[in-house]
């Protein structure tokens, strides 16, 4: 019985791997909102712990853009967002709110979006 337990212990540890992984979270100083700007078709690294979080947008057209959030190169959230919209996305066990505070669609030059992330 002792030998059987010794043989099975590596498999038991591997099956609990997700439970042992550190959770990823966005670094928010004193739970203050994290505000940032993105040019259209830009992706930005967001300060985070235990994983790489990126937020990106597509073309800014008609007061909206395509928003994507990824963790360690895997998309976890993709959705269209309009200026003034607030959307929820989940990162591991924490739900965050992202608000599109402004979208600027220039006739000439770079289009720009301003966003705020809250826990």
MDTraj code that builds the backbone (N, CA, C; nanometers):
import mdtraj as md
import numpy as np

residues = "UNK UNK UNK UNK UNK UNK UNK UNK UNK UNK UNK UNK UNK UNK UNK UNK UNK UNK UNK UNK UNK UNK UNK UNK UNK UNK UNK UNK UNK UNK UNK UNK UNK UNK UNK UNK UNK UNK UNK UNK UNK UNK UNK UNK UNK UNK UNK UNK UNK UNK UNK UNK UNK UNK UNK UNK UNK UNK UNK UNK UNK UNK UNK UNK UNK UNK UNK UNK UNK UNK UNK UNK UNK UNK UNK UNK UNK UNK UNK UNK UNK UNK UNK UNK UNK UNK UNK UNK UNK UNK UNK UNK UNK UNK UNK UNK UNK UNK UNK UNK UNK UNK UNK UNK UNK UNK UNK UNK UNK UNK UNK UNK UNK UNK UNK UNK UNK UNK UNK".split()
xyz = np.array([
    [0.0827, -0.1190, 0.0000],
    [0.0000, 0.0000, 0.0000],
    [0.0875, 0.1259, 0.0000],
    [0.1938, 0.1241, 0.0787],
    [0.2843, 0.2377, 0.0874],
    [0.3478, 0.2636, -0.0498],
    [0.3859, 0.1563, -0.1198],
    [0.4489, 0.1698, -0.2507],
    [0.3505, 0.2212, -0.3551],
    [0.2272, 0.1791, -0.3441],
    [0.1238, 0.2260, -0.4360],
    [0.1039, 0.3766, -0.4205],
    [0.1020, 0.4234, -0.2982],
    [0.0877, 0.5662, -0.2710],
    [0.2070, 0.6446, -0.3252],
    [0.3264, 0.5894, -0.3103],
    [0.4461, 0.6538, -0.3630],
    [0.4421, 0.6622, -0.5159],
    [0.3918, 0.5585, -0.5791],
    [0.3826, 0.5575, -0.7246],
    [0.2768, 0.6562, -0.7754],
    [0.1692, 0.6712, -0.7010],
    [0.0598, 0.7578, -0.7449],
    [0.0793, 0.9044, -0.7078],
    [0.1664, 0.9345, -0.6131],
    [0.1793, 1.0722, -0.5644],
    [0.2168, 1.1728, -0.6740],
    [0.3062, 1.1421, -0.7699],
    [0.3331, 1.2415, -0.8753],
    [0.2087, 1.2732, -0.9590],
    [0.1261, 1.1734, -0.9845],
    [0.0051, 1.1962, -1.0621],
    [-0.0956, 1.2805, -0.9851],
    [-0.1027, 1.2601, -0.8551],
    [-0.1918, 1.3407, -0.7716],
    [-0.1467, 1.4860, -0.7704],
    [-0.0175, 1.5090, -0.7628],
    [0.0344, 1.6458, -0.7635],
    [0.0102, 1.7139, -0.8975],
    [0.0282, 1.6411, -1.0073],
    [0.0049, 1.6978, -1.1396],
    [-0.1419, 1.7326, -1.1606],
    [-0.2308, 1.6513, -1.1093],
    [-0.3736, 1.6766, -1.1284],
    [-0.4205, 1.7968, -1.0478],
    [-0.3457, 1.8370, -0.9470],
    [-0.3804, 1.9544, -0.8661],
    [-0.3033, 2.0771, -0.9129],
    [-0.2429, 2.0726, -1.0293],
    [-0.1583, 2.1806, -1.0779],
    [-0.2265, 2.3154, -1.0827],
    [-0.3521, 2.3225, -1.1305],
    [-0.4229, 2.4494, -1.1385],
    [-0.4469, 2.5095, -1.0013],
    [-0.4656, 2.4256, -0.9020],
    [-0.4877, 2.4754, -0.7675],
    [-0.3611, 2.5374, -0.7101],
    [-0.2461, 2.4928, -0.7584],
    [-0.1197, 2.5397, -0.7047],
    [-0.0644, 2.6595, -0.7814],
    [-0.1198, 2.6924, -0.8982],
    [-0.0716, 2.8045, -0.9774],
    [-0.1052, 2.9362, -0.9088],
    [-0.0115, 3.0324, -0.9103],
    [-0.0465, 3.1639, -0.8570],
    [-0.1491, 3.2306, -0.9480],
    [-0.2411, 3.3009, -0.8905],
    [-0.3467, 3.3671, -0.9672],
    [-0.2930, 3.4964, -1.0272],
    [-0.3395, 3.5292, -1.1460],
    [-0.3006, 3.6528, -1.2126],
    [-0.3955, 3.7631, -1.1712],
    [-0.3413, 3.8796, -1.1448],
    [-0.4250, 3.9945, -1.1116],
    [-0.3619, 4.1209, -1.1679],
    [-0.4459, 4.2178, -1.1989],
    [-0.3990, 4.3464, -1.2478],
    [-0.3577, 4.4295, -1.1273],
    [-0.2408, 4.4927, -1.1364],
    [-0.1903, 4.5739, -1.0253],
    [-0.2627, 4.7083, -1.0230],
    [-0.3406, 4.7295, -0.9199],
    [-0.4100, 4.8566, -0.9006],
    [-0.3631, 4.9142, -0.7676],
    [-0.2996, 5.0300, -0.7719],
    [-0.2505, 5.0939, -0.6500],
    [-0.3679, 5.1374, -0.5632],
    [-0.3793, 5.0836, -0.4426],
    [-0.4861, 5.1185, -0.3475],
    [-0.6253, 5.1090, -0.4100],
    [-0.6445, 5.0108, -0.4968],
    [-0.7710, 4.9899, -0.5684],
    [-0.8139, 5.1116, -0.6500],
    [-0.7175, 5.1988, -0.6837],
    [-0.7465, 5.3142, -0.7696],
    [-0.7590, 5.2649, -0.9137],
    [-0.8395, 5.3329, -0.9946],
    [-0.8526, 5.2903, -1.1341],
    [-0.7204, 5.3005, -1.2097],
    [-0.6993, 5.2093, -1.3021],
    [-0.5832, 5.2146, -1.3910],
    [-0.6318, 5.2742, -1.5219],
    [-0.5810, 5.3912, -1.5571],
    [-0.6243, 5.4592, -1.6796],
    [-0.5117, 5.4554, -1.7817],
    [-0.5487, 5.4364, -1.9072],
    [-0.4496, 5.4284, -2.0139],
    [-0.5139, 5.4649, -2.1471],
    [-0.4285, 5.4931, -2.2447],
    [-0.4743, 5.5251, -2.3793],
    [-0.4144, 5.4266, -2.4778],
    [-0.4906, 5.3982, -2.5823],
    [-0.4454, 5.3105, -2.6898],
    [-0.4772, 5.3758, -2.8233],
    [-0.3805, 5.3731, -2.9144],
    [-0.4093, 5.4108, -3.0524],
    [-0.4785, 5.2932, -3.1186],
    [-0.5571, 5.3217, -3.2237],
    [-0.6260, 5.2103, -3.2883],
    [-0.5250, 5.1080, -3.3393],
    [-0.5651, 4.9834, -3.3331],
    [-0.4838, 4.8672, -3.3697],
    [-0.3590, 4.8536, -3.2835],
    [-0.3658, 4.9009, -3.1589],
    [-0.2525, 4.8900, -3.0660],
    [-0.2880, 4.7933, -2.9527],
    [-0.1879, 4.7246, -2.9019],
    [-0.2017, 4.6374, -2.7858],
    [-0.1012, 4.6836, -2.6817],
    [-0.1438, 4.6826, -2.5559],
    [-0.0594, 4.7339, -2.4485],
    [-0.0503, 4.6328, -2.3354],
    [0.0711, 4.6178, -2.2809],
    [0.0893, 4.5366, -2.1603],
    [0.0335, 4.6135, -2.0416],
    [-0.0425, 4.5449, -1.9584],
    [-0.1018, 4.6053, -1.8393],
    [-0.0249, 4.5539, -1.7183],
    [0.0119, 4.6427, -1.6241],
    [0.0835, 4.5946, -1.5048],
    [0.0022, 4.4867, -1.4338],
    [0.0648, 4.3697, -1.4168],
    [-0.0073, 4.2581, -1.3559],
    [0.0892, 4.1712, -1.2780],
    [0.0319, 4.0865, -1.1946],
    [0.1098, 3.9926, -1.1142],
    [0.0821, 3.8506, -1.1617],
    [0.1854, 3.7687, -1.1693],
    [0.1739, 3.6253, -1.2001],
    [0.1148, 3.5976, -1.3367],
    [0.1496, 3.6752, -1.4359],
    [0.1024, 3.6518, -1.5717],
    [0.1120, 3.7794, -1.6518],
    [0.1064, 3.7663, -1.7825],
    [0.1166, 3.8812, -1.8715],
    [-0.0229, 3.9122, -1.9253],
    [-0.0730, 4.0319, -1.8932],
    [-0.2054, 4.0738, -1.9378],
    [-0.1889, 4.1824, -2.0429],
    [-0.2590, 4.1668, -2.1562],
    [-0.2553, 4.2646, -2.2636],
    [-0.3969, 4.3069, -2.2976],
    [-0.4127, 4.4359, -2.3265],
    [-0.5405, 4.4884, -2.3724],
    [-0.5151, 4.5574, -2.5052],
    [-0.5998, 4.5279, -2.6025],
    [-0.5830, 4.5855, -2.7353],
    [-0.7155, 4.6284, -2.7945],
    [-0.7068, 4.7175, -2.8937],
    [-0.8263, 4.7617, -2.9650],
    [-0.8024, 4.7513, -3.1152],
    [-0.9121, 4.7497, -3.1884],
    [-0.9063, 4.7487, -3.3344],
    [-0.9265, 4.8894, -3.3881],
    [-0.9908, 4.8990, -3.5047],
    [-1.0209, 5.0292, -3.5635],
    [-1.1260, 5.1017, -3.4813],
    [-1.1104, 5.2317, -3.4693],
    [-1.2112, 5.3155, -3.4044],
    [-1.2987, 5.3721, -3.5149],
    [-1.4237, 5.3294, -3.5174],
    [-1.5172, 5.3696, -3.6223],
    [-1.6565, 5.3828, -3.5638],
    [-1.7245, 5.4901, -3.5972],
    [-1.8633, 5.5064, -3.5546],
    [-1.8817, 5.5055, -3.4041],
    [-1.7846, 5.5583, -3.3303],
    [-1.7975, 5.5653, -3.1852],
    [-1.7803, 5.4330, -3.1131],
    [-1.7186, 5.3335, -3.1794],
    [-1.6960, 5.2037, -3.1153],
    [-1.5653, 5.1447, -3.1651],
    [-1.5171, 5.0446, -3.0916],
    [-1.3976, 4.9703, -3.1310],
    [-1.4074, 4.8282, -3.0772],
    [-1.3271, 4.7390, -3.1328],
    [-1.3192, 4.6006, -3.0863],
    [-1.2148, 4.5950, -2.9757],
    [-1.2518, 4.5469, -2.8590],
    [-1.1645, 4.5407, -2.7424],
    [-1.1289, 4.3954, -2.7151],
    [-1.0003, 4.3699, -2.6901],
    [-0.9595, 4.2329, -2.6548],
    [-0.8685, 4.2370, -2.5327],
    [-0.8869, 4.1381, -2.4461],
    [-0.8036, 4.1199, -2.3276],
    [-0.7458, 3.9799, -2.3368],
    [-0.6146, 3.9686, -2.3190],
    [-0.5515, 3.8373, -2.3241],
    [-0.4596, 3.8190, -2.2042],
    [-0.4442, 3.6937, -2.1664],
    [-0.3543, 3.6565, -2.0567],
    [-0.2586, 3.5519, -2.1101],
    [-0.1306, 3.5780, -2.0991],
    [-0.0277, 3.4848, -2.1460],
    [-0.0563, 3.4388, -2.2889],
    [-0.0884, 3.5333, -2.3762],
    [-0.1125, 3.5114, -2.5201],
    [-0.2415, 3.4358, -2.5523],
    [-0.3285, 3.4130, -2.4546],
    [-0.4575, 3.3491, -2.4800],
    [-0.5690, 3.4497, -2.4567],
    [-0.6547, 3.4673, -2.5577],
    [-0.7653, 3.5627, -2.5452],
    [-0.8623, 3.5163, -2.4365],
    [-0.8981, 3.6086, -2.3462],
    [-0.9957, 3.5747, -2.2428],
    [-1.1226, 3.6578, -2.2578],
    [-1.1162, 3.7624, -2.3429],
    [-1.2314, 3.8497, -2.3584],
    [-1.2166, 3.9257, -2.4892],
    [-1.3211, 3.9257, -2.5707],
    [-1.3242, 4.0039, -2.6941],
    [-1.4665, 4.0526, -2.7150],
    [-1.4794, 4.1838, -2.7329],
    [-1.6132, 4.2394, -2.7487],
    [-1.6054, 4.3809, -2.8044],
    [-1.7101, 4.4232, -2.8717],
    [-1.7197, 4.5607, -2.9192],
    [-1.7553, 4.6510, -2.8013],
    [-1.6922, 4.7684, -2.7958],
    [-1.7197, 4.8627, -2.6879],
    [-1.7404, 5.0015, -2.7482],
    [-1.8401, 5.0720, -2.6973],
    [-1.8704, 5.2092, -2.7394],
    [-1.8208, 5.3064, -2.6336],
    [-1.7995, 5.4289, -2.6736],
    [-1.7612, 5.5320, -2.5777],
    [-1.8682, 5.5404, -2.4694],
    [-1.8255, 5.5375, -2.3436],
    [-1.9177, 5.5424, -2.2306],
    [-1.9582, 5.4054, -2.1779],
    [-1.9333, 5.2988, -2.2538],
    [-1.9685, 5.1633, -2.2103],
    [-1.8742, 5.1139, -2.1008],
    [-1.9285, 5.0313, -2.0127],
    [-1.8494, 4.9589, -1.9136],
    [-1.8786, 4.8107, -1.9308],
    [-1.7732, 4.7318, -1.9468],
    [-1.7863, 4.5876, -1.9651],
    [-1.7117, 4.5158, -1.8547],
    [-1.7614, 4.3984, -1.8161],
    [-1.6958, 4.3152, -1.7158],
    [-1.6148, 4.2069, -1.7848],
    [-1.4968, 4.1776, -1.7299],
    [-1.4217, 4.0605, -1.7742],
    [-1.3586, 3.9958, -1.6523],
    [-1.3403, 3.8656, -1.6617],
    [-1.2890, 3.7891, -1.5484],
    [-1.1458, 3.7459, -1.5777],
    [-1.0598, 3.7673, -1.4803],
    [-0.9207, 3.7273, -1.4890],
    [-0.8948, 3.6373, -1.3692],
    [-0.8804, 3.5078, -1.3955],
    [-0.8753, 3.4067, -1.2910],
    [-1.0009, 3.4209, -1.2052],
    [-0.9898, 3.4551, -1.0782],
    [-1.1085, 3.4596, -0.9924],
    [-1.1595, 3.6010, -0.9670],
    [-1.0969, 3.7017, -1.0272],
    [-1.1357, 3.8406, -1.0026],
    [-1.2072, 3.8973, -1.1243],
    [-1.3174, 3.9665, -1.1002],
    [-1.3899, 4.0342, -1.2075],
    [-1.3473, 4.1802, -1.2095],
    [-1.3124, 4.2283, -1.3276],
    [-1.2729, 4.3672, -1.3476],
    [-1.3753, 4.4362, -1.4362],
    [-1.3831, 4.5670, -1.4226],
    [-1.4681, 4.6484, -1.5085],
    [-1.3773, 4.7365, -1.5922],
    [-1.4008, 4.7387, -1.7238],
    [-1.3264, 4.8280, -1.8112],
    [-1.4251, 4.9255, -1.8739],
    [-1.3941, 5.0539, -1.8639],
    [-1.4798, 5.1592, -1.9177],
    [-1.4059, 5.2293, -2.0299],
    [-1.4745, 5.2496, -2.1394],
    [-1.4224, 5.3294, -2.2493],
    [-1.4650, 5.4737, -2.2217],
    [-1.3723, 5.5559, -2.1757],
    [-1.4078, 5.6928, -2.1368],
    [-1.4084, 5.7892, -2.2547],
    [-1.3307, 5.7574, -2.3594],
    [-1.3283, 5.8466, -2.4754],
    [-1.2746, 5.7740, -2.5969],
    [-1.3358, 5.7988, -2.7123],
    [-1.2860, 5.7511, -2.8409],
    [-1.2730, 5.8723, -2.9326],
    [-1.1547, 5.8924, -2.9870],
    [-1.1308, 6.0052, -3.0770],
    [-1.1030, 5.9480, -3.2151],
    [-1.1877, 5.9838, -3.3113],
    [-1.1745, 5.9382, -3.4492],
    [-1.1351, 6.0588, -3.5341],
    [-1.0048, 6.0756, -3.5573],
    [-0.9533, 6.1895, -3.6331],
    [-0.9692, 6.1672, -3.7824],
    [-0.9971, 6.2761, -3.8535],
    [-1.0049, 6.2682, -3.9989],
    [-0.8664, 6.2394, -4.0564],
    [-0.7662, 6.3066, -4.0008],
    [-0.6269, 6.2837, -4.0398],
    [-0.5479, 6.2573, -3.9118],
    [-0.4658, 6.1548, -3.9134],
    [-0.3844, 6.1235, -3.7958],
    [-0.4337, 5.9982, -3.7252],
    [-0.3779, 5.9757, -3.6084],
    [-0.4075, 5.8537, -3.5337],
    [-0.5325, 5.8676, -3.4488],
    [-0.6188, 5.7656, -3.4551],
    [-0.7357, 5.7580, -3.3677],
    [-0.6906, 5.7071, -3.2313],
    [-0.7611, 5.7496, -3.1253],
    [-0.7158, 5.7216, -2.9906],
    [-0.8324, 5.6877, -2.8998],
    [-0.8132, 5.5893, -2.8122],
    [-0.9139, 5.5522, -2.7136],
    [-0.8567, 5.5643, -2.5733],
    [-0.9390, 5.6087, -2.4789],
    [-0.8998, 5.6195, -2.3381],
    [-0.9852, 5.5229, -2.2580],
    [-0.9215, 5.4466, -2.1691],
    [-0.9892, 5.3397, -2.0948],
    [-0.9534, 5.3466, -1.9477],
    [-1.0418, 5.2885, -1.8651],
    [-1.0210, 5.2809, -1.7200],
    [-1.0565, 5.1396, -1.6752],
    [-0.9682, 5.0789, -1.5935],
    [-0.9928, 4.9457, -1.5394],
    [-1.0092, 4.9570, -1.3883],
    [-1.1141, 4.8926, -1.3362],
    [-1.1425, 4.8882, -1.1914],
    [-1.1677, 4.7449, -1.1489],
    [-1.1374, 4.7131, -1.0223],
    [-1.1677, 4.5774, -0.9739],
    [-1.3162, 4.5614, -0.9474],
])
top = md.Topology()
chain = top.add_chain()
for i, resn in enumerate(residues, 1):
    res = top.add_residue(resn, chain, resSeq=i)
    for name in ("N", "CA", "C"):
        top.add_atom(name, md.element.get_by_symbol(name[0]), res)
traj = md.Trajectory(xyz[None], top)
